[in-house]
């Protein structure tokens, strides 16, 4: 006859195993999220650099960035798209980088007069990944994680 205690152990053991596997996968998941989002924004920044005249024209005619003139919005947006992804990939100031890219992402959505549903869905996906990275940190496989493990005071 199986006792209640033994039954609970049999039910809880797979749960503990699953938690252990998922915990072990967290650093990889954080790294993949950082790489994916960073690649998207970095590629966008490189596109803007390739033809600065077109970039300025887009910021003047197409993108309506609130509160900033196109001559300021274009370099700021491009700098954010090029610099913040590098920090995010490294996990150096990972939460700051995730929050900064969240601002870039939100401004991109707000600045366009019309956003196609598929494009909006991509922006939402990036926003969710960036929110998770900002809330939970860049993970153990990051400069921030290394810093924390080696006596730094940065949180994961």
RAJO-V856464 format. One record per helix or strand of 3 or more residues. SS is the DSSP state (A for helix, B for strand). FROM is the first residue (numbers start at 1). LEN is the number of residues. If there is no record, write none. Layout:
SS&FROM&LEN / SS&FROM&LEN
//
This chain:
A&4&47 / A&52&10 / A&70&21 / A&94&18 / A&117&20 / A&143&7
//
